[in-house]
Amino acid sequence: MTRLIKNIKRRELLRQGVTATGALLAASALQANGRYMGPPVSVSGERAAEVNLKRQTLALTHSFTPLQQLHGIITPSDLHFERHHSGVPDISEENYKLLLHGLVERPLKFTLAELKRFPAVSRICFIECAGNCQDYFSLSAETTAQRLAGQTSQSEWTGVALSTLLKEAGLRPGAKWLLMEGGDAALMTRSVTLEKAMDDAIIAYAQNGEPVRPSQGYPVRLVLPGWEGSSCVKWLRRIEVGDQPWMTREETAKYTDPLKDGTVRQFSCVMDARSIITSPTFPQQLEKGWHEIRGLAWSGRGRISKVEVSVDGGGSWEPAELQQPVLDKAYVRFRKMWQWDGKERLLLSRATDETGYIQPRVKQLIDIRGQGSLRYHNNGVIGWRVNPDGSIYYDPVV
């Protein structure tokens, strides 16, 4: 029996030796052919060294998502655009509390762990800054889709439905509005209707499967699908229920649309339908032949029902194909095959949502609201001019 055990151990050692020798011979063969063993597994993945995906920053308060370099409808979390009013606060989970009070039967205070004990909800939706495309007329022809319209991104958000927390606290008679207060140095505050709060608002603690990143509101942010980004208060720390809007700075002096008759359009929080061609765009160079015109469309009013593309500056329009899934208040990809004949062309796209709303030309917006209204909520049609030499430039069509 002892001799048998020794023989088995000897055979196992010989087998392991052959395996190790085979691995060494294989590695040597790879090196001889100009191929080398790569690095081992790591604790987190990285992009390929030649892939250059970055946000573009503007001053200290804005950054832009590289729309023209992305695929599909989900924005990688590290490329989600940023908009800060006083920088990113350092808030730990241990010290975090969310206060819910005002016109409620039971004022409540939640830790992050307590929020996570409620039934979780997830949904895919876009967030867009109301000032997206506010530089429509001031940007040069050498402008990318990222710099022009990159203050929008889309994620899968996970958290607890705001309606769940309000039901837990119990609403008192007269409750109609909520004040949302952030934990940044600016104490960013916005008024939200009770109707929206009870519909689809989310107190989000996760983004694309991981905890919300600090620049996006860690530990917790408000997500209001379809509403302007400034209403989706980050680093949310307080919710007060009341009977009227609070008329904060960000909904009076800011984020309102001055009209040409001297009045203002206030609480215009729902983002209207928009589309943008992301390819071909500056700085691409075209050759004659077939190309696929690609882009994104979205609406805060609901689903996109149709996207049309024009290659002659709006003289004629043809329907583009919508890539599934077509979701409520979310990006949809569109595409249209196009054979370029080498002549100068002006590429446009326009979106129609399920309510029948059609994305307008900028001239239509100016005719209705006046020039001053374009600082916020400018969702006008965007143009890209293709020159005979194949160069492509941004064109602020009216």
Backbone hydrogen bonds, N-H to C=O, Kabsch-Sander energy under -0.5 kcal/mol:
donor,donor_aa,acceptor,acceptor_aa,energy
5,I,1,M,-2.2
6,K,2,T,-2.1
7,N,3,R,-2.1
8,I,4,L,-2.2
9,K,5,I,-2.5
10,R,6,K,-2.2
11,R,7,N,-2.3
12,E,8,I,-2.2
13,L,9,K,-2.3
14,L,10,R,-2.2
15,R,11,R,-2.4
16,Q,12,E,-2.5
17,G,13,L,-2.2
18,V,14,L,-2.3
19,T,15,R,-2.4
20,A,16,Q,-2.7
21,T,17,G,-2.6
22,G,18,V,-2.6
23,A,19,T,-2.2
24,L,20,A,-2.2
25,L,21,T,-2.6
26,A,22,G,-2.5
27,A,23,A,-2.5
28,S,24,L,-2.5
29,A,25,L,-2.2
30,L,26,A,-2.3
31,Q,27,A,-2.3
32,A,28,S,-2.2
33,N,29,A,-1.4
34,G,31,Q,-1.6
35,R,30,L,-3.4
51,V,48,A,-1.9
52,N,50,E,-0.7
53,L,51,V,-0.8
54,K,52,N,-0.6
56,Q,64,F,-1.8
57,T,55,R,-0.5
58,L,62,H,-2.6
61,T,58,L,-0.9
62,H,58,L,-1.7
63,S,82,E,-1.8
64,F,56,Q,-2.5
65,T,150,G,-3.2
67,L,65,T,-2.1
69,Q,66,P,-1.8
70,L,66,P,-0.5
70,L,67,L,-1.1
75,T,154,Q,-3.3
79,L,76,P,-2.2
80,H,76,P,-0.5
80,H,77,S,-1.0
82,E,63,S,-0.7
84,H,61,T,-2.0
91,I,89,P,-0.9
96,Y,92,S,-0.6
96,Y,93,E,-0.8
98,L,110,F,-2.4
99,L,237,R,-2.4
100,L,108,L,-3.1
101,H,239,I,-2.5
103,L,241,V,-2.2
104,V,102,G,-2.5
105,E,169,A,-0.5
105,E,170,G,-2.9
106,R,169,A,-1.9
108,L,100,L,-2.5
110,F,98,L,-2.8
115,L,111,T,-2.0
116,K,112,L,-1.9
117,R,114,E,-0.9
118,F,115,L,-1.2
121,V,159,G,-2.8
123,R,157,W,-1.9
125,C,123,R,-0.5
125,C,155,S,-1.9
126,F,329,K,-1.4
127,I,153,S,-2.6
128,E,227,W,-0.5
129,C,151,Q,-2.7
132,N,129,C,-2.0
133,C,148,L,-0.8
134,Q,131,G,-2.0
136,Y,133,C,-1.3
138,S,135,D,-0.7
139,L,135,D,-1.4
143,T,141,A,-1.5
148,L,144,T,-2.0
149,A,145,A,-2.5
150,G,146,Q,-1.7
152,T,150,G,-0.6
153,S,127,I,-2.0
155,S,125,C,-1.7
157,W,123,R,-2.6
157,W,155,S,-0.7
158,T,206,A,-2.3
159,G,121,V,-2.3
160,V,203,I,-2.0
161,A,119,P,-0.5
162,L,201,A,-2.1
164,T,161,A,-0.9
165,L,161,A,-1.2
166,L,162,L,-2.2
167,K,163,S,-2.3
168,E,164,T,-1.8
169,A,165,L,-2.0
170,G,166,L,-2.3
172,R,103,L,-2.3
175,A,172,R,-1.7
176,K,242,G,-2.9
177,W,242,G,-2.2
178,L,192,V,-2.6
179,L,240,E,-3.0
180,M,178,L,-0.5
180,M,190,R,-2.9
181,E,179,L,-0.5
181,E,238,R,-2.5
182,G,188,M,-2.7
183,G,235,W,-1.5
187,L,184,D,-1.6
190,R,180,M,-1.8
192,V,178,L,-2.7
194,L,176,K,-3.0
197,A,193,T,-2.1
198,M,194,L,-2.4
199,D,195,E,-0.6
199,D,196,K,-0.7
200,D,196,K,-1.2
201,A,196,K,-1.0
202,I,223,V,-2.5
203,I,160,V,-2.9
204,A,202,I,-1.0
204,A,221,R,-2.4
205,Y,158,T,-2.0
206,A,158,T,-2.0
207,Q,210,E,-3.4
208,N,156,E,-3.2
210,E,207,Q,-1.6
212,V,205,Y,-1.6
216,Q,213,R,-2.0
217,G,214,P,-1.5
218,Y,213,R,-1.3
220,V,217,G,-0.8
221,R,204,A,-2.3
222,L,233,V,-2.9
223,V,202,I,-2.5
226,G,126,F,-0.7
227,W,224,L,-2.4
228,E,269,C,-2.2
229,G,128,E,-3.0
231,S,228,E,-1.4
232,C,228,E,-0.6
232,C,229,G,-1.3
233,V,231,S,-2.0
235,W,217,G,-0.6
236,L,220,V,-1.8
237,R,181,E,-2.8
238,R,181,E,-1.5
239,I,99,L,-3.0
240,E,179,L,-2.1
241,V,101,H,-2.5
242,G,177,W,-3.0
251,E,248,T,-1.8
252,T,249,R,-1.1
254,K,249,R,-1.9
257,D,265,R,-2.5
259,L,263,T,-3.2
260,K,369,R,-1.3
262,G,259,L,-1.8
265,R,257,D,-2.9
266,Q,264,V,-0.7
269,C,267,F,-1.5
271,M,226,G,-2.7
274,R,298,W,-2.7
276,I,296,L,-2.3
278,T,294,R,-2.3
279,S,294,R,-1.7
284,Q,281,T,-2.8
286,L,390,G,-2.7
289,G,340,W,-1.9
291,H,338,W,-2.9
293,I,291,H,-0.7
293,I,336,K,-3.2
294,R,279,S,-3.2
294,R,292,E,-0.5
295,G,334,F,-1.8
296,L,276,I,-2.1
297,A,332,V,-1.8
298,W,274,R,-2.5
300,G,271,M,-3.0
302,G,299,S,-0.7
305,S,352,T,-2.4
306,K,352,T,-2.0
308,E,350,R,-2.6
309,V,318,E,-3.0
310,S,348,L,-2.2
313,G,346,L,-2.4
315,G,312,D,-0.8
318,E,309,V,-2.3
320,A,307,V,-3.1
321,E,335,R,-2.9
323,Q,333,R,-3.1
327,L,325,P,-0.7
329,K,302,G,-0.9
330,A,327,L,-1.0
332,V,297,A,-1.9
334,F,295,G,-2.0
335,R,321,E,-1.8
336,K,293,I,-2.0
338,W,291,H,-2.9
340,W,289,G,-3.0
340,W,338,W,-0.7
345,R,386,V,-2.2
346,L,311,V,-0.9
347,L,345,R,-0.5
347,L,384,W,-3.0
348,L,310,S,-2.6
349,S,382,I,-0.6
350,R,308,E,-2.1
352,T,306,K,-2.9
353,D,357,Y,-2.1
354,E,303,R,-2.5
356,G,353,D,-2.2
359,Q,351,A,-3.1
363,K,398,V,-0.9
364,Q,361,R,-0.5
365,L,361,R,-1.4
366,I,362,V,-2.4
367,D,363,K,-2.6
368,I,364,Q,-1.7
369,R,365,L,-3.2
370,G,365,L,-0.7
370,G,366,I,-1.3
373,S,370,G,-1.3
374,L,371,Q,-1.7
375,R,372,G,-0.8
376,Y,373,S,-0.9
377,H,130,A,-2.8
378,N,132,N,-0.5
379,N,377,H,-1.0
381,V,360,P,-1.7
383,G,395,D,-0.9
384,W,347,L,-1.8
385,R,393,Y,-3.0
386,V,345,R,-3.4
386,V,384,W,-0.5
387,N,385,R,-0.6
387,N,391,S,-2.9
390,G,387,N,-2.5
392,I,284,Q,-0.8
393,Y,385,R,-2.1
394,Y,141,A,-2.7
395,D,383,G,-2.4
397,V,395,D,-2.3
